[in-house]
C-alpha cells in the first residue's frame, strides 16, 4: 500500500506550504488544486463552480458549465454538491492508489481512512495567520486586520461545516488526527525535516 499524508489546515496556518514542502522532501506526489481541476475535467463543471461547492458556498454568479452559455443546473444544488463530493472521493482514492502522495484538505483523511494515512492538522494563532495572509496577499489588497480576521474565521467556519457534514466528525478535533502542528511564529520549512523523519527509511 502506498504511503499517504493528508493535511487539514486552518486558513493562514501554512498547511498548504507544509504539504508542498513535505512532498518535495519525501519525493511524494502532491495534490491540492489538481483535485479541483480533475473534478472539473470529468464533470464539465467550471473550476470556479467546483471550488465554490467544495468550499460549501455554491453561487449562481459562477458559470456552472465550461465553454457554454449559462443554464440552470439540471438537478438541485444539493444533489450537485453530493455528486461533486462523490467524484472528489473517487479521484482522491485513485491518487492514493497511484503513488505515495500528500493530499491537502477536501476530507482526504476521512475518504482515505482505510489506507491508514498520516493525518496531520495544521493550526496557528490569529496573529500568525493574519501575518501569513498579508505576506501572500497581492499588493493591491487593502484589508484591515479586523476585516482579514473576519475573512479567516469565515473560511474556517465553512471548512468546519463542510467537513462535519460529509464525515460526521468535528473538524480540527485532535482525536481525528495523528499529528497536530502549531505553526504560530514558526518558519514552515524548518518544521518539514522533523515531520519527514516519520517516513525516512
Secondary structure, DSSP 8 states (H G I E B T S, - for coil): ---EEEEEE-TTSSHHHHHHHHHHHHT-EEESHHHHHHHHHHH-B-HHHHHHHHTT---TTS-SBTTS-----SS-HHHHHHHHHHHHHHHHHHHHHHSSEEEESTTHHHHTGGGT-EEEEEE--HHHHHHHHHHHS-TT----HHHHHHHHHHHHHHHHHHHHHHHSS-TT-GGG-SEEEE-TT--HHHHHHHHHTTT--
